[in-house]
Amino acid sequence: MDITVNYSVTDSFLKAQFALYKTYMPKKRTNIINCNSASQEEWEILADCLSPGKDVPTIDITKIHIINKDSGDIEVKYSTTFQDLDHAVTDLETLIEACRTMKSQLADTEEKMKISAIRGINEMLLGQITGFRELIKERLVETDLEPDRGFLDACKKYDIDLSVYSALRAQYEALLPVFYDELQEKKNAEVERKKVLEQDKVKWVKEHGSDHLKRCVLSGYDCQRLYVTERASFEHPGFIVDFDKKSDWRSRSCPSPEAMDIAETAGEGSKVVWLTAHPDDSEAIVEDASSEEGFNEQDKAFQACEAVVIPDYLTRYILVKYVSA
C-alpha cells in the first residue's frame, strides 16, 4: 500500500541539499511511500498518524493540529505545528522516523493540555469552595447552585478531590431554609422601616417644611433631597448634607472646646473627628472657616481639619460641620 506524505524540511537541510546537488529544492514536499514491508508495529504507528477525511491514505506532517477539549467550563486549546524535518522522507524508514517524531510532539501537547486543564479545574473548584464559605459566613441566599455538569465530569476524569466542596455544599443546602427565613425577615423589616420614615417625613413636612416642599410632597413628587436639606438645616444649623458620602475622617485626639460644644448641641450620634476629605459641595465653604483649616479662601483647596459629623442622619445621610480655629 502506498501512503502520501506531506512535510516540510528545515532551512539548514535546504542549504545542505543545495550545496550538494547544486539545485534548489522546495521546502514543502509531497512524496508517495510504499509501505508494504512495514511491520505490525509500524502499521500501528502509521495508522495513528493518518490524516482523517482523505480520499487516499495521507500523513500530513506539516499540518497544524488543533486539540480542543472541554473540561467543564475549562476550554483547553493547543495549536501544534510540527517541526520541519531535517531529512527527506523518501522511504518507509524515514517515514516511520518522522511519524515517531510527530507522535512524540502530540504526546507532549496532550500532557500540556492535561496540566492546563487540571490547573483550570482546581481554580474553579477553589472558587466554588470559597463561594460556599462566603455564602455560609454572610448567610446569603443563592438559588443557582448547580455547577456545570462538565465541570464535575472533569473532576472525576482527573481524579480531583471533591470532599471539601461536597461537605460545604451539603452544609449550605441544610442552612438554606434558615437563610430564606432571615432574608424575608430583613425584607419585612426594611419595608416597615421605610414606612416609618415616610410617615415621619410627611409629619415633619406638614409641621416645618417650606411652602415649596409642602406643595411638592402633597402633590406626590419625589423631593427627598430638598426634604433632607431643609430638615438638616432646621435640626442642625450650619451642618452640610453629604448626599454622596464623599467626606472621610479619622479619629480626633483631644477635641477643642468649640468642637465639644457643637457635638453636645448636635446630640446623640454626633462625634468630633479629623476631617480628611470634604463633601463635594459648593455650599461646604462656611463663613467661619479659617485660612488654615477647612477651606483656604484664596484657592478653595481643602485642608484636613477638625469637624463634627453625624454619620447616620435619617439612617442614611452624613452631616458635616467644620470647626473654626
ROBA-7595 format. One record per residue (C-alpha): residue in three letters; x, y, z; residue number from 1. Coordinates in nm, 4 decimals. Example, Ala and Ser with C-alpha at 12.3 -4.5 7.8 and 13.67 -1.06 7.14 Angstrom:
<rs>
<r "Ala", <1.2300, -0.4500, 0.7800>, 1> <r "Ser", <1.3670, -0.1060, 0.7140>, 2> 
</rs>
This chain:
<rs>
<r "Met", <0.0000, 0.0000, 0.0000>, 1> <r "Asp", <0.1203, 0.3497, -0.0834>, 2> <r "Ile", <0.0881, 0.6412, 0.1616>, 3> <r "Thr", <0.1109, 1.0052, 0.0554>, 4> <r "Val", <0.3212, 1.2109, 0.2950>, 5> <r "Asn", <0.3250, 1.5922, 0.3086>, 6> <r "Tyr", <0.6046, 1.7567, 0.5035>, 7> <r "Ser", <0.8464, 2.0493, 0.5233>, 8> <r "Val", <1.2225, 2.0487, 0.5693>, 9> <r "Thr", <1.4436, 2.2836, 0.7671>, 10> <r "Asp", <1.6343, 2.5720, 0.6089>, 11> <r "Ser", <1.9651, 2.4125, 0.7067>, 12> <r "Phe", <1.8666, 2.0944, 0.5240>, 13> <r "Leu", <1.7719, 2.3001, 0.2171>, 14> <r "Lys", <2.1112, 2.4694, 0.2190>, 15> <r "Ala", <2.2918, 2.1387, 0.2554>, 16> <r "Gln", <2.0970, 1.9908, -0.0379>, 17> <r "Phe", <2.1644, 2.2999, -0.2480>, 18> <r "Ala", <2.5382, 2.2764, -0.1840>, 19> <r "Leu", <2.5384, 1.9020, -0.2587>, 20> <r "Tyr", <2.3187, 1.8890, -0.5681>, 21> <r "Lys", <2.3706, 2.2452, -0.6976>, 22> <r "Thr", <1.9975, 2.2901, -0.7332>, 23> <r "Tyr", <1.7301, 2.4463, -0.5176>, 24> <r "Met", <1.4607, 2.2105, -0.3923>, 25> <r "Pro", <1.1208, 2.3054, -0.2442>, 26> <r "Lys", <1.0747, 2.3489, 0.1304>, 27> <r "Lys", <0.7306, 2.1878, 0.1265>, 28> <r "Arg", <0.7285, 1.8434, -0.0249>, 29> <r "Thr", <0.4982, 1.5564, -0.1121>, 30> <r "Asn", <0.6213, 1.2011, -0.1581>, 31> <r "Ile", <0.4444, 0.8684, -0.2067>, 32> <r "Ile", <0.5910, 0.5936, 0.0077>, 33> <r "Asn", <0.5340, 0.2222, -0.0460>, 34> <r "Cys", <0.4632, 0.0672, 0.2944>, 35> <r "Asn", <0.4104, -0.2990, 0.2048>, 36> <r "Ser", <0.7169, -0.4054, 0.4014>, 37> <r "Ala", <0.6032, -0.2359, 0.7261>, 38> <r "Ser", <0.5836, -0.4479, 1.0417>, 39> <r "Gln", <0.2680, -0.4647, 1.2534>, 40> <r "Glu", <0.4116, -0.2132, 1.4991>, 41> <r "Glu", <0.4970, 0.0212, 1.2118>, 42> <r "Trp", <0.1458, -0.0156, 1.0652>, 43> <r "Glu", <0.0049, 0.0921, 1.4025>, 44> <r "Ile", <0.2328, 0.3965, 1.4060>, 45> <r "Leu", <0.1257, 0.4876, 1.0525>, 46> <r "Ala", <-0.2414, 0.4397, 1.1404>, 47> <r "Asp", <-0.2097, 0.6766, 1.4389>, 48> <r "Cys", <-0.0661, 0.9468, 1.2122>, 49> <r "Leu", <-0.3137, 0.9220, 0.9232>, 50> <r "Ser", <-0.4953, 1.2449, 0.8389>, 51> <r "Pro", <-0.8742, 1.1956, 0.8508>, 52> <r "Gly", <-1.1105, 1.2708, 0.5638>, 53> <r "Lys", <-0.8697, 1.1975, 0.2790>, 54> <r "Asp", <-0.9555, 1.0004, -0.0358>, 55> <r "Val", <-0.6211, 0.8202, -0.0208>, 56> <r "Pro", <-0.4044, 0.7319, 0.2822>, 57> <r "Thr", <-0.2256, 1.0550, 0.3703>, 58> <r "Ile", <0.0009, 1.1699, 0.6522>, 59> <r "Asp", <0.0326, 1.5461, 0.6950>, 60> <r "Ile", <0.3434, 1.6077, 0.8995>, 61> <r "Thr", <0.3233, 1.9819, 0.8303>, 62> <r "Lys", <-0.0434, 2.0167, 0.9244>, 63> <r "Ile", <-0.1429, 2.2355, 1.2174>, 64> <r "His", <-0.3155, 2.0106, 1.4699>, 65> <r "Ile", <-0.5760, 2.1719, 1.6934>, 66> <r "Ile", <-0.6528, 1.9966, 2.0207>, 67> <r "Asn", <-0.9708, 2.1404, 2.1663>, 68> <r "Lys", <-1.1205, 1.9660, 2.4665>, 69> <r "Asp", <-1.3575, 2.0993, 2.7269>, 70> <r "Ser", <-1.3172, 2.0193, 3.0951>, 71> <r "Gly", <-1.6291, 2.1596, 3.2481>, 72> <r "Asp", <-1.6087, 2.5327, 3.1852>, 73> <r "Ile", <-1.2377, 2.4981, 3.1122>, 74> <r "Glu", <-1.1746, 2.5105, 2.7410>, 75> <r "Val", <-0.8236, 2.3973, 2.6562>, 76> <r "Lys", <-0.6794, 2.4666, 2.3137>, 77> <r "Tyr", <-0.3384, 2.3851, 2.1796>, 78> <r "Ser", <-0.2187, 2.4539, 1.8295>, 79> <r "Thr", <0.0811, 2.2418, 1.7376>, 80> <r "Thr", <0.2751, 2.2960, 1.4201>, 81> <r "Phe", <0.5095, 2.0057, 1.3775>, 82> <r "Gln", <0.8711, 2.0927, 1.3387>, 83> <r "Asp", <1.0293, 2.0955, 0.9953>, 84> <r "Leu", <1.2228, 1.7773, 0.9294>, 85> <r "Asp", <1.5992, 1.7732, 0.8935>, 86> <r "His", <1.5753, 1.4916, 0.6438>, 87> <r "Ala", <1.3766, 1.3982, 0.3375>, 88> <r "Val", <1.1018, 1.1385, 0.3623>, 89> <r "Thr", <1.1864, 0.9088, 0.0746>, 90> <r "Asp", <1.1242, 0.5604, 0.2093>, 91> <r "Leu", <0.9476, 0.3634, 0.4818>, 92> <r "Glu", <1.2326, 0.4060, 0.7300>, 93> <r "Thr", <1.2387, 0.7866, 0.7092>, 94> <r "Leu", <0.8583, 0.7981, 0.7143>, 95> <r "Ile", <0.8446, 0.5935, 1.0357>, 96> <r "Glu", <1.1093, 0.8204, 1.1881>, 97> <r "Ala", <0.9015, 1.1286, 1.1033>, 98> <r "Cys", <0.5856, 0.9674, 1.2400>, 99> <r "Arg", <0.7591, 0.8834, 1.5679>, 100> <r "Thr", <0.8644, 1.2482, 1.5989>, 101> <r "Met", <0.5087, 1.3623, 1.5268>, 102> <r "Lys", <0.3616, 1.1251, 1.7867>, 103> <r "Ser", <0.6129, 1.2474, 2.0442>, 104> <r "Gln", <0.5118, 1.6079, 1.9815>, 105> <r "Leu", <0.1429, 1.5167, 2.0046>, 106> <r "Ala", <0.2015, 1.3365, 2.3345>, 107> <r "Asp", <0.3833, 1.6411, 2.4693>, 108> <r "Thr", <0.0918, 1.8621, 2.3659>, 109> <r "Glu", <-0.1599, 1.6267, 2.5266>, 110> <r "Glu", <0.0395, 1.6393, 2.8518>, 111> <r "Lys", <0.0473, 2.0196, 2.8453>, 112> <r "Met", <-0.3244, 2.0178, 2.7826>, 113> <r "Lys", <-0.3825, 1.7889, 3.0799>, 114> <r "Ile", <-0.1713, 2.0035, 3.3113>, 115> <r "Ser", <-0.3523, 2.3182, 3.1976>, 116> <r "Ala", <-0.6929, 2.1536, 3.2368>, 117> <r "Ile", <-0.6173, 2.0324, 3.5906>, 118> <r "Arg", <-0.4899, 2.3757, 3.6874>, 119> <r "Gly", <-0.8029, 2.5408, 3.5494>, 120> <r "Ile", <-1.0367, 2.2904, 3.7141>, 121> <r "Asn", <-0.8647, 2.3343, 4.0503>, 122> <r "Glu", <-0.9044, 2.7117, 4.0191>, 123> <r "Met", <-1.2755, 2.6654, 3.9507>, 124> <r "Leu", <-1.3060, 2.4243, 4.2420>, 125> <r "Leu", <-1.1367, 2.6729, 4.4737>, 126> <r "Gly", <-1.3807, 2.9385, 4.3516>, 127> <r "Gln", <-1.6754, 2.7106, 4.4297>, 128> <r "Ile", <-1.5392, 2.6329, 4.7776>, 129> <r "Thr", <-1.4687, 2.9987, 4.8515>, 130> <r "Gly", <-1.8157, 3.0874, 4.7263>, 131> <r "Phe", <-1.9920, 2.8431, 4.9596>, 132> <r "Arg", <-1.7832, 2.9581, 5.2548>, 133> <r "Glu", <-1.8807, 3.3181, 5.1823>, 134> <r "Leu", <-2.2485, 3.2271, 5.1444>, 135> <r "Ile", <-2.2447, 3.0491, 5.4815>, 136> <r "Lys", <-2.0486, 3.3247, 5.6556>, 137> <r "Glu", <-2.2709, 3.6046, 5.5262>, 138> <r "Arg", <-2.5891, 3.3918, 5.5493>, 139> <r "Leu", <-2.6819, 3.4715, 5.1901>, 140> <r "Val", <-2.9440, 3.3106, 4.9675>, 141> <r "Glu", <-2.8239, 3.1739, 4.6346>, 142> <r "Thr", <-3.0702, 2.9833, 4.4189>, 143> <r "Asp", <-2.8458, 2.8832, 4.1273>, 144> <r "Leu", <-2.6258, 2.6187, 4.2882>, 145> <r "Glu", <-2.5881, 2.3694, 4.0077>, 146> <r "Pro", <-2.2316, 2.3637, 3.8701>, 147> <r "Asp", <-2.1728, 2.2817, 3.5064>, 148> <r "Arg", <-2.2107, 1.9062, 3.4600>, 149> <r "Gly", <-1.8940, 1.9023, 3.2543>, 150> <r "Phe", <-1.7072, 2.0522, 3.5495>, 151> <r "Leu", <-1.7992, 1.7609, 3.7754>, 152> <r "Asp", <-1.7198, 1.5138, 3.4973>, 153> <r "Ala", <-1.3793, 1.6753, 3.4526>, 154> <r "Cys", <-1.3104, 1.6486, 3.8273>, 155> <r "Lys", <-1.3925, 1.2808, 3.8084>, 156> <r "Lys", <-1.1837, 1.2334, 3.4937>, 157> <r "Tyr", <-0.8735, 1.3821, 3.6555>, 158> <r "Asp", <-0.9445, 1.2306, 3.9987>, 159> <r "Ile", <-0.9745, 1.5672, 4.1719>, 160> <r "Asp", <-1.0829, 1.5526, 4.5368>, 161> <r "Leu", <-1.4346, 1.6946, 4.5835>, 162> <r "Ser", <-1.4762, 1.6127, 4.9529>, 163> <r "Val", <-1.4394, 1.9707, 5.0821>, 164> <r "Tyr", <-1.6677, 2.1046, 4.8080>, 165> <r "Ser", <-1.9316, 1.8371, 4.8762>, 166> <r "Ala", <-1.9255, 1.8941, 5.2523>, 167> <r "Leu", <-1.9626, 2.2711, 5.2175>, 168> <r "Arg", <-2.2410, 2.2340, 4.9642>, 169> <r "Ala", <-2.4307, 1.9947, 5.1923>, 170> <r "Gln", <-2.3834, 2.2333, 5.4861>, 171> <r "Tyr", <-2.5120, 2.5279, 5.2846>, 172> <r "Glu", <-2.8137, 2.3400, 5.1491>, 173> <r "Ala", <-2.9054, 2.2428, 5.5063>, 174> <r "Leu", <-2.8855, 2.6064, 5.6183>, 175> <r "Leu", <-3.0634, 2.7497, 5.3137>, 176> <r "Pro", <-3.4196, 2.7335, 5.4589>, 177> <r "Val", <-3.2990, 2.9308, 5.7621>, 178> <r "Phe", <-3.1329, 3.1883, 5.5366>, 179> <r "Tyr", <-3.4569, 3.2204, 5.3375>, 180> <r "Asp", <-3.6493, 3.2997, 5.6575>, 181> <r "Glu", <-3.3855, 3.5511, 5.7671>, 182> <r "Leu", <-3.3945, 3.7193, 5.4263>, 183> <r "Gln", <-3.7706, 3.7514, 5.4389>, 184> <r "Glu", <-3.7494, 3.8992, 5.7888>, 185> <r "Lys", <-3.4969, 4.1564, 5.6614>, 186> <r "Lys", <-3.7234, 4.2453, 5.3712>, 187> <r "Asn", <-4.0212, 4.2861, 5.6026>, 188> <r "Ala", <-3.8150, 4.4973, 5.8420>, 189> <r "Glu", <-3.6947, 4.7162, 5.5552>, 190> <r "Val", <-4.0485, 4.7689, 5.4336>, 191> <r "Glu", <-4.1540, 4.8680, 5.7845>, 192> <r "Arg", <-3.8507, 5.0945, 5.8255>, 193> <r "Lys", <-3.9289, 5.2800, 5.5018>, 194> <r "Lys", <-4.2941, 5.3092, 5.6068>, 195> <r "Val", <-4.1988, 5.4664, 5.9401>, 196> <r "Leu", <-3.9516, 5.7035, 5.7709>, 197> <r "Glu", <-4.2114, 5.8095, 5.5164>, 198> <r "Gln", <-4.4697, 5.8746, 5.7897>, 199> <r "Asp", <-4.2120, 6.0757, 5.9827>, 200> <r "Lys", <-4.1240, 6.2688, 5.6651>, 201> <r "Val", <-4.4854, 6.3606, 5.5919>, 202> <r "Lys", <-4.5381, 6.4686, 5.9544>, 203> <r "Trp", <-4.2224, 6.6841, 5.9563>, 204> <r "Val", <-4.3025, 6.8462, 5.6223>, 205> <r "Lys", <-4.6515, 6.9407, 5.7416>, 206> <r "Glu", <-4.5139, 7.0948, 6.0613>, 207> <r "His", <-4.1865, 7.2534, 5.9477>, 208> <r "Gly", <-4.1441, 7.2318, 5.5704>, 209> <r "Ser", <-4.1336, 7.5290, 5.3366>, 210> <r "Asp", <-4.4385, 7.6074, 5.1257>, 211> <r "His", <-4.2485, 7.4777, 4.8226>, 212> <r "Leu", <-4.1668, 7.1462, 4.9906>, 213> <r "Lys", <-4.5227, 7.1050, 5.1209>, 214> <r "Arg", <-4.6713, 7.1597, 4.7751>, 215> <r "Cys", <-4.4315, 6.9112, 4.6167>, 216> <r "Val", <-4.4870, 6.6385, 4.8771>, 217> <r "Leu", <-4.8638, 6.6790, 4.8832>, 218> <r "Ser", <-4.8646, 6.6587, 4.5006>, 219> <r "Gly", <-4.6760, 6.3301, 4.5130>, 220> <r "Tyr", <-4.3398, 6.4492, 4.3785>, 221> <r "Asp", <-4.0134, 6.2939, 4.4925>, 222> <r "Cys", <-3.8389, 6.5731, 4.6830>, 223> <r "Gln", <-3.6164, 6.3704, 4.9133>, 224> <r "Arg", <-3.3083, 6.5889, 4.8613>, 225> <r "Leu", <-3.4984, 6.9104, 4.9375>, 226> <r "Tyr", <-3.6632, 6.7470, 5.2387>, 227> <r "Val", <-3.3309, 6.6299, 5.3857>, 228> <r "Thr", <-3.1691, 6.9686, 5.3190>, 229> <r "Glu", <-3.4498, 7.1598, 5.4914>, 230> <r "Arg", <-3.4718, 6.9227, 5.7850>, 231> <r "Ala", <-3.0949, 6.9196, 5.8397>, 232> <r "Ser", <-3.0886, 7.2999, 5.8300>, 233> <r "Phe", <-3.3765, 7.3117, 6.0802>, 234> <r "Glu", <-3.2434, 7.0493, 6.3231>, 235> <r "His", <-2.8690, 7.1051, 6.2839>, 236> <r "Pro", <-2.7960, 7.4614, 6.1609>, 237> <r "Gly", <-2.4542, 7.5037, 5.9993>, 238> <r "Phe", <-2.4172, 7.1381, 5.9030>, 239> <r "Ile", <-2.3660, 7.0297, 5.5418>, 240> <r "Val", <-2.5517, 6.7290, 5.3996>, 241> <r "Asp", <-2.3042, 6.4932, 5.2332>, 242> <r "Phe", <-2.5509, 6.3209, 4.9992>, 243> <r "Asp", <-2.2828, 6.1348, 4.8027>, 244> <r "Lys", <-2.0808, 6.0297, 5.1103>, 245> <r "Lys", <-1.7581, 6.1773, 4.9763>, 246> <r "Ser", <-1.6339, 6.3009, 5.3122>, 247> <r "Asp", <-1.3892, 6.0941, 5.5140>, 248> <r "Trp", <-1.2264, 6.1262, 5.8515>, 249> <r "Arg", <-1.0138, 5.9712, 6.1195>, 250> <r "Ser", <-1.0374, 5.9867, 6.4968>, 251> <r "Arg", <-0.9692, 6.3204, 6.6630>, 252> <r "Ser", <-0.7378, 6.3335, 6.9641>, 253> <r "Cys", <-0.8266, 6.5853, 7.2357>, 254> <r "Pro", <-1.1093, 6.7768, 7.0614>, 255> <r "Ser", <-1.1254, 7.1529, 7.1025>, 256> <r "Pro", <-1.3794, 7.3034, 7.3437>, 257> <r "Glu", <-1.5702, 7.4519, 7.0492>, 258> <r "Ala", <-1.5939, 7.1115, 6.8815>, 259> <r "Met", <-1.7157, 6.9552, 7.2036>, 260> <r "Asp", <-1.9832, 7.2239, 7.2329>, 261> <r "Ile", <-2.1023, 7.1638, 6.8760>, 262> <r "Ala", <-2.1169, 6.7860, 6.9279>, 263> <r "Glu", <-2.3069, 6.8206, 7.2547>, 264> <r "Thr", <-2.5560, 7.0565, 7.0906>, 265> <r "Ala", <-2.5968, 6.8210, 6.7928>, 266> <r "Gly", <-2.6862, 6.5446, 7.0349>, 267> <r "Glu", <-2.6729, 6.1654, 7.0138>, 268> <r "Gly", <-2.4957, 6.0185, 6.7144>, 269> <r "Ser", <-2.2619, 6.3123, 6.6574>, 270> <r "Lys", <-1.8873, 6.2962, 6.7098>, 271> <r "Val", <-1.5763, 6.5101, 6.6734>, 272> <r "Val", <-1.3380, 6.3915, 6.4012>, 273> <r "Trp", <-1.0365, 6.5000, 6.1985>, 274> <r "Leu", <-1.1838, 6.5529, 5.8533>, 275> <r "Thr", <-0.9563, 6.4267, 5.5721>, 276> <r "Ala", <-1.1964, 6.4579, 5.2758>, 277> <r "His", <-1.4808, 6.7046, 5.2446>, 278> <r "Pro", <-1.8283, 6.6792, 5.0907>, 279> <r "Asp", <-1.8008, 6.7768, 4.7257>, 280> <r "Asp", <-2.0444, 7.0651, 4.7534>, 281> <r "Ser", <-2.0043, 7.4359, 4.6819>, 282> <r "Glu", <-2.2005, 7.5107, 4.9984>, 283> <r "Ala", <-1.9284, 7.3416, 5.2005>, 284> <r "Ile", <-1.7392, 7.6724, 5.2442>, 285> <r "Val", <-1.8522, 7.8038, 5.5804>, 286> <r "Glu", <-1.8236, 8.1641, 5.6852>, 287> <r "Asp", <-1.6241, 8.0971, 5.9997>, 288> <r "Ala", <-1.3670, 7.8602, 5.8447>, 289> <r "Ser", <-1.0115, 7.9888, 5.8882>, 290> <r "Ser", <-0.7471, 8.0011, 5.6162>, 291> <r "Glu", <-0.5592, 7.7252, 5.7983>, 292> <r "Glu", <-0.8393, 7.4771, 5.8439>, 293> <r "Gly", <-1.1290, 7.3704, 5.6219>, 294> <r "Phe", <-1.1171, 7.5738, 5.3008>, 295> <r "Asn", <-0.8495, 7.8180, 5.2010>, 296> <r "Glu", <-1.0462, 8.1144, 5.0682>, 297> <r "Gln", <-0.7775, 8.2050, 4.8148>, 298> <r "Asp", <-0.7669, 7.8809, 4.6193>, 299> <r "Lys", <-1.0603, 7.6876, 4.7677>, 300> <r "Ala", <-0.8202, 7.3985, 4.8387>, 301> <r "Phe", <-0.9390, 7.1732, 5.1174>, 302> <r "Gln", <-0.7116, 7.1152, 5.4150>, 303> <r "Ala", <-0.7662, 6.8499, 5.6810>, 304> <r "Cys", <-0.9365, 6.9995, 5.9815>, 305> <r "Glu", <-1.1407, 6.9422, 6.2917>, 306> <r "Ala", <-1.5094, 6.8813, 6.2302>, 307> <r "Val", <-1.8240, 6.7372, 6.3817>, 308> <r "Val", <-2.0089, 6.4682, 6.1884>, 309> <r "Ile", <-2.3416, 6.2911, 6.2223>, 310> <r "Pro", <-2.2803, 5.9697, 6.0229>, 311> <r "Asp", <-2.6331, 5.8261, 6.0162>, 312> <r "Tyr", <-2.8656, 6.1189, 5.9886>, 313> <r "Leu", <-3.2133, 5.9922, 5.8989>, 314> <r "Thr", <-3.0472, 5.6462, 5.8843>, 315> <r "Arg", <-2.8602, 5.7103, 5.5561>, 316> <r "Tyr", <-2.7041, 6.0567, 5.5280>, 317> <r "Ile", <-2.3893, 6.2209, 5.6627>, 318> <r "Leu", <-2.3921, 6.5669, 5.8160>, 319> <r "Val", <-2.0654, 6.7600, 5.8464>, 320> <r "Lys", <-1.9794, 7.0849, 6.0261>, 321> <r "Tyr", <-1.6361, 7.2452, 6.0190>, 322> <r "Val", <-1.4925, 7.3805, 6.3415>, 323> <r "Ser", <-1.3184, 7.7183, 6.3274>, 324> <r "Ala", <-0.9658, 7.7517, 6.4647>, 325> 
</rs>
